[in-house]
Amino acid sequence: MLTLHTADVLLTADGSPVPGPYAVLVGAGRIVALGPAAELAGAHPGARERRWPGVLTAGLWHTRAAELLQGAYHPDPREADALGTEPLTGAALSALAPDGTRWGGSDRRGVQRLLARGVTTVSGPFARPSAHTAVARSGLRTRPAPPGAPELTLSGAPAVGGPADLAVFALPGAPDPRALTAFLGGAEGADGPGAVAARLAAGAECVATVLGGRLVHRRA
């Protein structure tokens, strides 16, 4: 079945925003077409449409995901009273001394945290077996991080024939496309993909994450 993901703005590979409404047509885990939303909807009347607020982009690439998973314990919600809800590192992690079972649960929750941030690509290596398994089972793409890479960047740009790995970010107050473009650094995307990804992660909320055509995160 074809799915049409529509948003107010589309981000290109260099971080340049394209005002919409713009849409990406997805089928069998890959991008079938992209273009103005009205044109694609008219050409594919049988497609299921998902209308998202905000910015549609390729998923984010977390180049330090190995550290995030293997260097921190992500508490189970049932442990919130004792451990809180944020990842434990440093002395708190040493004091907890998680066993293998706890690490396995932590790795799965850490992967879900990444997906909820719009991440679809990660960099390893994932030396702990439970971390490696959690990443592999999630379907997250893996890619070596180049030297000096920022922690977060765009994984690329939506392209016909490419994998349907997408993320949608919304700003508070449902701003119009011009405000979204200004937030992203202007129409030329001069700040680059790393700066744009960091801006999205810090100032916007991930509404949805699509990995291989599957909706793996949706804002509650």
Backbone bond lengths (Angstrom), bond angles and torsions (degrees), N, CA, C in turn:
res aa  C-N    CA-C-N  psi(-1)  N-CA   C-N-CA  omega(-1)  CA-C   N-CA-C  phi
1 M - - - 1.463 - - 1.520 109.96 -
2 L 1.319 116.58 138.95 1.455 121.44 178.31 1.528 110.33 -84.96
3 T 1.328 115.02 141.90 1.460 121.27 176.91 1.516 108.82 -126.40
4 L 1.315 115.99 133.49 1.457 122.36 179.83 1.526 108.38 -106.59
5 H 1.339 116.01 113.33 1.464 121.61 177.07 1.526 108.05 -97.27
6 T 1.319 116.30 118.02 1.462 122.16 -174.58 1.524 110.12 -119.15
7 A 1.344 116.49 138.92 1.463 121.50 178.42 1.524 109.91 -147.12
8 D 1.336 115.50 173.58 1.463 121.23 -175.89 1.523 112.98 -74.24
9 V 1.341 116.16 -31.54 1.466 121.86 -175.40 1.518 108.33 -142.07
10 L 1.337 117.30 142.26 1.465 123.01 173.79 1.520 108.46 -112.08
11 L 1.338 116.86 137.07 1.464 121.33 176.61 1.516 110.29 -97.91
12 T 1.337 116.97 135.07 1.457 122.21 174.71 1.526 109.33 -88.71
13 A 1.333 117.19 178.34 1.462 121.78 -173.88 1.521 112.88 -62.54
14 D 1.336 117.99 -32.63 1.463 119.95 -178.49 1.520 112.71 -89.88
15 G 1.328 116.94 6.32 1.452 120.68 179.12 1.509 114.33 91.49
16 S 1.329 118.00 4.73 1.463 120.76 178.92 1.528 110.07 -76.74
17 P 1.345 118.13 129.39 1.464 120.27 179.31 1.520 112.59 -85.83
18 V 1.329 116.08 140.64 1.461 122.83 175.52 1.526 107.04 -113.25
19 P 1.352 118.08 111.98 1.465 119.63 -178.85 1.523 111.24 -62.15
20 G 1.326 115.79 145.64 1.449 121.51 -178.24 1.511 112.09 -115.27
21 P 1.326 117.46 -145.92 1.466 126.25 9.44 1.536 112.68 -61.94
22 Y 1.332 114.64 133.01 1.452 122.43 -178.25 1.518 107.84 -122.83
23 A 1.323 116.57 153.05 1.462 119.44 -175.40 1.519 111.74 -138.88
24 V 1.322 114.16 152.58 1.462 123.18 173.66 1.523 106.93 -122.73
25 L 1.325 116.40 124.18 1.465 122.12 179.38 1.520 108.86 -95.44
26 V 1.328 116.07 126.53 1.460 122.44 -173.83 1.525 109.98 -119.58
27 G 1.333 115.84 137.35 1.454 121.77 175.21 1.507 110.50 -152.51
28 A 1.327 117.42 135.38 1.468 122.83 178.33 1.522 111.93 54.28
29 G 1.319 115.93 37.56 1.457 120.54 174.46 1.510 115.48 80.99
30 R 1.328 117.62 2.50 1.464 120.28 -177.85 1.527 110.48 -129.32
31 I 1.325 115.33 163.86 1.457 121.04 179.06 1.524 108.70 -83.34
32 V 1.319 115.86 121.48 1.459 122.39 -177.39 1.525 110.96 -91.07
33 A 1.319 116.16 -37.73 1.464 120.50 -178.45 1.515 108.54 -161.77
34 L 1.323 115.82 159.09 1.459 120.88 171.33 1.517 108.74 -147.24
35 G 1.331 115.14 149.75 1.452 119.81 -177.55 1.509 110.64 164.79
36 P 1.335 117.37 -171.55 1.464 120.67 177.66 1.529 111.01 -54.17
37 A 1.315 115.86 136.96 1.466 120.45 -173.37 1.520 112.62 -59.24
38 A 1.323 117.21 -42.99 1.463 119.57 -177.26 1.524 111.66 -63.44
39 E 1.330 116.39 -38.90 1.466 119.79 -179.86 1.525 111.33 -65.62
40 L 1.334 116.56 -45.54 1.465 119.12 -178.41 1.520 111.21 -68.70
41 A 1.320 117.15 -38.75 1.468 119.67 178.49 1.525 110.53 -63.20
42 G 1.329 116.90 -39.33 1.457 120.06 178.60 1.514 113.04 -68.44
43 A 1.340 116.22 -34.54 1.462 120.32 -178.74 1.521 112.37 -79.02
44 H 1.330 117.09 -20.75 1.475 120.95 -177.34 1.533 108.72 -132.46
45 P 1.327 117.60 70.46 1.469 120.37 -174.86 1.523 113.73 -64.91
46 G 1.323 118.03 -19.66 1.455 119.90 -179.22 1.514 114.28 -88.84
47 A 1.326 117.42 -2.73 1.465 120.35 -177.52 1.528 110.77 -72.80
48 R 1.315 115.37 141.38 1.465 119.96 172.05 1.523 107.96 -72.94
49 E 1.314 117.29 134.08 1.469 119.94 -177.43 1.520 111.01 -109.02
50 R 1.319 114.34 131.25 1.460 121.04 172.03 1.529 106.72 -114.93
51 R 1.311 116.02 113.09 1.460 121.86 -178.08 1.519 108.88 -98.71
52 W 1.338 115.89 114.55 1.457 121.53 -176.21 1.529 110.59 -109.34
53 P 1.330 117.50 146.11 1.458 119.65 172.70 1.529 110.38 -82.90
54 G 1.324 117.41 144.40 1.455 119.33 170.86 1.511 115.61 99.35
55 V 1.338 114.88 -138.28 1.463 123.57 -168.16 1.521 110.48 -110.14
56 L 1.320 116.61 127.47 1.465 122.83 175.92 1.522 108.45 -102.83
57 T 1.308 116.49 128.25 1.458 120.59 -176.92 1.517 109.91 -146.05
58 A 1.328 115.71 167.20 1.462 118.36 166.36 1.524 107.76 -60.81
59 G 1.328 116.93 153.63 1.451 119.54 178.83 1.522 111.62 -59.53
60 L 1.332 115.36 160.81 1.458 120.51 178.79 1.527 110.62 -79.93
61 W 1.308 115.23 156.54 1.469 123.45 176.69 1.518 107.69 -114.10
62 H 1.337 116.62 116.36 1.470 122.40 178.72 1.525 107.90 -97.80
63 T 1.325 116.23 107.16 1.464 120.25 -174.26 1.521 113.03 -79.87
64 R 1.329 117.79 -11.23 1.475 120.94 -179.85 1.518 111.34 -119.35
65 A 1.314 115.20 32.47 1.460 119.94 -178.78 1.523 112.08 -64.30
66 A 1.330 117.41 -32.38 1.468 119.55 179.32 1.522 110.49 -60.14
67 E 1.317 116.73 -42.15 1.463 120.93 177.93 1.522 110.82 -66.84
68 L 1.323 116.47 -40.22 1.460 120.59 -179.47 1.524 111.21 -62.60
69 L 1.338 117.48 -40.09 1.460 120.71 -178.85 1.519 112.04 -80.66
70 Q 1.330 116.42 -49.28 1.468 120.38 -169.85 1.521 113.61 -87.86
71 G 1.340 116.90 -16.12 1.460 119.73 -178.71 1.506 113.75 -105.93
72 A 1.322 117.64 12.15 1.461 121.38 -179.42 1.522 109.37 -148.95
73 Y 1.329 115.30 149.75 1.461 121.29 174.50 1.521 107.80 -103.21
74 H 1.333 116.09 125.57 1.463 122.10 179.95 1.530 108.08 -98.23
75 P 1.329 117.66 107.30 1.465 119.90 -172.75 1.523 113.69 -62.32
76 D 1.323 114.21 146.26 1.458 121.47 170.25 1.534 107.40 -69.19
77 P 1.335 119.04 142.36 1.470 119.62 177.21 1.527 112.95 -53.18
78 R 1.334 116.79 -29.36 1.463 119.65 178.97 1.518 112.15 -72.48
79 E 1.328 117.35 -12.02 1.462 121.92 178.06 1.525 112.24 -98.51
80 A 1.330 116.82 5.01 1.464 120.28 -171.98 1.526 112.76 -59.48
81 D 1.332 117.72 -38.52 1.464 119.48 -178.64 1.520 111.53 -62.63
82 A 1.318 116.65 -36.68 1.464 120.37 -177.28 1.523 112.82 -90.45
83 L 1.344 117.18 -35.73 1.464 120.46 -171.41 1.520 114.20 -114.95
84 G 1.327 117.37 -9.85 1.460 119.29 -174.50 1.519 110.57 82.91
85 T 1.308 115.59 -169.01 1.466 120.42 -176.86 1.521 113.62 -115.09
86 E 1.323 117.69 -10.99 1.459 120.69 -178.09 1.530 110.89 -91.66
87 P 1.341 118.06 154.77 1.468 120.75 179.55 1.527 111.99 -57.58
88 L 1.322 115.39 141.52 1.467 121.75 178.28 1.521 109.65 -96.79
89 T 1.323 116.32 132.76 1.463 122.17 178.01 1.521 108.86 -136.22
90 G 1.320 116.26 176.74 1.457 121.53 172.64 1.512 113.51 58.22
91 A 1.345 115.74 -133.51 1.460 121.29 -175.75 1.522 111.88 -63.48
92 A 1.332 116.87 -36.59 1.466 119.56 179.83 1.523 111.01 -64.53
93 L 1.320 116.54 -37.90 1.465 120.36 177.93 1.518 110.50 -68.91
94 S 1.323 116.79 -42.45 1.470 120.50 179.30 1.521 110.92 -62.15
95 A 1.330 116.86 -39.52 1.461 120.33 -179.83 1.521 111.41 -68.10
96 L 1.315 116.77 -34.05 1.467 119.90 179.98 1.522 111.47 -72.39
97 A 1.335 116.81 -38.46 1.469 122.73 179.58 1.531 111.70 47.50
98 P 1.331 118.64 65.27 1.470 120.74 -176.08 1.528 112.26 -60.75
99 D 1.327 115.95 142.63 1.456 119.99 173.01 1.528 108.98 -87.57
100 G 1.328 117.19 -177.13 1.453 120.88 -176.11 1.518 113.50 -60.58
101 T 1.338 116.52 -38.88 1.463 119.88 -179.94 1.519 111.26 -64.27
102 R 1.322 115.11 -43.78 1.466 118.97 179.30 1.524 111.36 -65.25
103 W 1.338 116.37 -40.76 1.466 119.04 178.91 1.529 110.86 -62.66
104 G 1.324 116.93 -38.69 1.457 119.55 179.39 1.519 111.91 -60.46
105 G 1.341 116.10 -45.44 1.457 119.67 177.36 1.517 111.97 -65.37
106 S 1.327 116.25 -40.05 1.465 120.69 178.70 1.518 111.37 -60.60
107 D 1.320 116.88 -43.45 1.465 120.33 -178.85 1.526 111.20 -63.75
108 R 1.316 117.38 -41.03 1.466 120.02 178.21 1.529 110.85 -64.48
109 R 1.321 116.58 -42.01 1.469 119.38 178.96 1.524 111.02 -69.01
110 G 1.326 117.07 -35.16 1.455 120.07 176.88 1.512 112.11 -63.26
111 V 1.323 116.15 -39.87 1.465 120.22 176.67 1.529 110.11 -63.32
112 Q 1.326 117.56 -42.38 1.462 120.00 177.90 1.525 111.45 -63.18
113 R 1.319 116.57 -34.89 1.467 120.47 176.88 1.524 110.52 -64.15
114 L 1.333 116.59 -40.36 1.464 120.47 177.44 1.525 110.97 -63.24
115 L 1.327 116.44 -47.22 1.466 119.99 179.84 1.526 111.16 -60.78
116 A 1.318 116.85 -36.80 1.461 120.80 -179.90 1.521 112.30 -70.64
117 R 1.318 117.25 -13.45 1.474 121.50 176.34 1.527 111.57 -97.16
118 G 1.328 117.72 4.37 1.455 120.26 179.44 1.509 114.12 87.92
119 V 1.330 117.85 12.91 1.463 121.82 -178.37 1.527 109.69 -83.35
120 T 1.334 116.37 131.10 1.465 121.48 175.99 1.526 112.46 -124.31
121 T 1.333 117.20 -10.32 1.464 122.35 179.77 1.521 108.57 -132.82
122 V 1.339 116.58 137.93 1.461 121.20 -179.08 1.524 109.93 -134.28
123 S 1.320 114.32 161.34 1.463 120.96 175.46 1.515 109.37 -115.98
124 G 1.335 116.76 138.34 1.454 123.74 177.79 1.510 110.27 -99.38
125 P 1.333 116.29 -149.33 1.471 126.38 5.75 1.523 111.98 -80.77
126 F 1.328 115.14 153.06 1.455 121.81 177.86 1.525 107.70 -106.14
127 A 1.321 114.49 91.52 1.460 120.66 -172.15 1.524 112.51 -75.94
128 R 1.327 117.45 -32.27 1.458 119.08 -179.85 1.525 108.61 -75.39
129 P 1.324 118.38 127.92 1.469 120.36 -176.29 1.521 113.93 -54.11
130 S 1.324 117.62 -39.76 1.469 118.84 -178.03 1.524 111.49 -68.48
131 A 1.323 117.53 -32.67 1.467 120.50 176.57 1.525 110.10 -69.59
132 H 1.324 115.94 -43.65 1.466 120.55 178.27 1.528 110.59 -59.66
133 T 1.330 116.42 -43.57 1.461 121.06 -179.35 1.522 111.42 -66.13
134 A 1.332 117.06 -42.87 1.464 120.32 -179.14 1.522 111.29 -61.90
135 V 1.324 116.77 -41.72 1.465 120.57 179.16 1.526 109.99 -66.78
136 A 1.333 116.85 -45.55 1.466 120.57 -177.70 1.525 111.47 -63.02
137 R 1.317 117.38 -43.12 1.462 120.49 -177.72 1.525 112.44 -69.81
138 S 1.312 116.94 -27.60 1.463 120.34 -178.90 1.520 112.60 -72.10
139 G 1.338 116.57 -24.34 1.454 120.50 -174.83 1.511 114.06 89.30
140 L 1.340 118.03 0.59 1.461 120.84 177.41 1.524 110.35 -55.10
141 R 1.318 116.85 136.91 1.465 120.94 175.74 1.525 108.52 -74.78
142 T 1.312 116.86 147.70 1.460 120.97 176.38 1.521 109.35 -118.54
143 R 1.335 114.93 141.69 1.456 121.01 -176.52 1.526 107.91 -153.99
144 P 1.344 118.38 134.28 1.469 119.28 177.12 1.522 110.69 -62.64
145 A 1.316 115.94 141.94 1.465 120.35 178.59 1.523 109.98 -85.59
146 P 1.322 118.73 130.14 1.462 120.55 176.59 1.524 110.50 -70.28
147 P 1.330 118.44 155.51 1.468 120.79 178.78 1.527 111.32 -56.84
148 G 1.321 115.32 135.90 1.452 120.13 177.02 1.509 115.77 75.26
149 A 1.320 117.38 11.76 1.466 119.96 -178.62 1.524 110.39 -68.15
150 P 1.336 118.27 143.71 1.464 119.73 174.33 1.521 110.21 -66.54
151 E 1.318 115.93 160.78 1.466 119.54 -179.40 1.519 111.55 -59.58
152 L 1.320 116.63 -40.67 1.463 122.02 179.09 1.518 109.95 -125.28
153 T 1.315 116.34 138.59 1.449 121.80 172.80 1.520 107.77 -151.82
154 L 1.318 116.56 174.99 1.459 119.59 175.39 1.522 109.29 -77.69
155 S 1.322 116.98 142.66 1.468 120.29 -179.41 1.522 111.98 -79.10
156 G 1.307 117.58 -5.22 1.460 121.90 -179.02 1.510 109.04 150.72
157 A 1.303 116.65 -137.82 1.461 122.01 176.49 1.517 108.14 -146.97
158 P 1.329 117.61 147.24 1.464 118.78 174.94 1.525 110.53 -56.76
159 A 1.326 116.77 130.31 1.466 121.42 -178.24 1.521 109.28 -142.59
160 V 1.311 116.23 141.02 1.462 121.10 179.21 1.527 109.70 -59.24
161 G 1.327 116.06 129.72 1.451 122.27 -178.03 1.508 114.00 91.63
162 G 1.325 117.11 -15.40 1.456 120.93 -179.65 1.514 111.76 -84.01
163 P 1.334 116.97 169.17 1.459 120.42 179.21 1.518 111.28 -64.38
164 A 1.311 115.91 144.36 1.463 121.28 179.62 1.519 109.22 -84.36
165 D 1.332 115.52 72.35 1.459 123.08 176.85 1.524 106.72 -109.06
166 L 1.324 116.58 105.08 1.453 122.00 -170.03 1.521 110.73 -132.90
167 A 1.323 115.43 157.64 1.457 121.67 172.00 1.518 108.35 -140.85
168 V 1.322 115.27 149.61 1.457 121.52 178.64 1.521 108.26 -125.45
169 F 1.336 115.85 131.51 1.461 121.78 -179.30 1.518 109.70 -123.89
170 A 1.332 115.85 137.69 1.458 121.51 179.42 1.519 109.76 -121.63
171 L 1.326 115.64 146.96 1.456 122.29 175.03 1.520 109.61 -97.88
172 P 1.333 117.76 153.49 1.464 119.65 176.38 1.527 110.71 -60.87
173 G 1.310 115.76 143.03 1.451 119.98 174.51 1.507 116.03 85.66
174 A 1.335 118.78 5.85 1.468 122.64 177.54 1.523 112.28 49.00
175 P 1.345 118.69 60.76 1.462 120.50 -179.69 1.524 111.83 -67.33
176 D 1.343 115.82 159.85 1.457 119.58 179.16 1.530 109.74 -78.31
177 P 1.348 117.61 170.03 1.469 120.23 -176.80 1.520 114.43 -55.71
178 R 1.338 117.88 -32.89 1.464 119.28 179.21 1.520 111.29 -66.09
179 A 1.332 116.54 -40.55 1.458 119.96 177.74 1.522 110.89 -66.77
180 L 1.321 117.12 -38.64 1.461 120.70 176.70 1.521 110.64 -62.26
181 T 1.339 116.75 -42.89 1.458 120.87 179.62 1.520 110.72 -62.33
182 A 1.329 117.13 -42.62 1.461 120.51 178.49 1.525 111.04 -63.32
183 F 1.330 116.71 -41.54 1.467 120.76 178.66 1.524 111.58 -60.48
184 L 1.316 116.36 -35.95 1.463 121.19 -177.24 1.526 113.18 -79.85
185 G 1.325 117.43 -2.55 1.454 119.69 176.32 1.502 114.46 107.95
186 G 1.328 117.40 11.19 1.454 120.34 177.89 1.504 113.03 98.37
187 A 1.301 115.59 168.17 1.461 121.93 -172.48 1.514 113.65 -66.37
188 E 1.333 118.15 -22.04 1.462 119.79 -176.42 1.522 113.10 -89.40
189 G 1.325 117.49 -8.48 1.459 119.67 -179.03 1.507 112.67 58.36
190 A 1.349 116.64 37.59 1.460 120.81 -171.36 1.522 113.19 -65.98
191 D 1.314 117.14 -22.15 1.462 119.41 -177.57 1.524 112.74 -72.60
192 G 1.322 118.49 -20.39 1.452 121.68 -179.96 1.513 112.34 90.81
193 P 1.342 116.56 164.12 1.467 120.81 -173.77 1.517 114.00 -65.02
194 G 1.344 117.91 -34.09 1.458 119.49 179.77 1.515 111.95 -65.03
195 A 1.335 116.52 -45.00 1.461 120.70 179.66 1.521 111.09 -65.98
196 V 1.319 116.63 -39.88 1.463 120.22 179.60 1.526 110.39 -65.57
197 A 1.335 117.37 -42.65 1.462 120.53 178.78 1.520 110.97 -62.48
198 A 1.333 116.99 -42.09 1.461 120.43 178.49 1.522 111.05 -64.00
199 R 1.328 116.71 -38.18 1.459 120.74 179.36 1.529 110.47 -65.85
200 L 1.312 116.67 -41.21 1.462 120.08 177.52 1.522 110.93 -63.52
201 A 1.333 116.54 -45.42 1.460 120.39 -177.29 1.521 111.97 -64.44
202 A 1.340 116.63 -34.52 1.458 120.46 -175.53 1.523 113.47 -87.48
203 G 1.345 117.22 -34.17 1.451 119.15 -170.47 1.504 116.13 -117.30
204 A 1.319 117.58 0.43 1.464 120.84 -179.35 1.526 109.29 -129.90
205 E 1.307 115.66 163.59 1.469 121.27 178.83 1.513 109.47 -106.96
206 C 1.328 116.27 133.58 1.456 120.00 176.70 1.524 108.76 -73.56
207 V 1.319 115.31 116.58 1.461 121.73 -178.38 1.522 110.85 -85.20
208 A 1.339 115.89 -37.59 1.464 119.96 -176.61 1.521 109.84 -157.81
209 T 1.330 115.10 150.24 1.460 122.45 173.76 1.519 107.87 -130.85
210 V 1.323 115.47 130.42 1.467 122.46 179.67 1.519 107.61 -118.69
211 L 1.320 116.80 127.08 1.460 122.03 -177.14 1.524 108.60 -127.53
212 G 1.327 116.41 114.49 1.452 120.09 -176.45 1.517 112.77 58.56
213 G 1.336 115.77 34.02 1.457 120.91 -179.50 1.517 114.83 85.11
214 R 1.331 117.89 -9.20 1.473 121.84 -179.20 1.527 109.84 -92.61
215 L 1.306 116.56 135.46 1.458 121.31 174.91 1.525 107.57 -79.42
216 V 1.338 116.96 102.79 1.464 121.20 -174.04 1.521 112.65 -101.13
217 H 1.319 116.58 -10.20 1.467 120.70 173.87 1.513 108.21 -150.73
218 R 1.325 114.74 138.43 1.463 121.03 174.34 1.514 108.04 -144.47
219 R 1.319 115.54 132.57 1.463 119.83 -179.52 1.521 110.09 -58.03
220 A 1.310 115.31 133.92 1.471 120.00 -179.29 1.527 110.84 -67.96
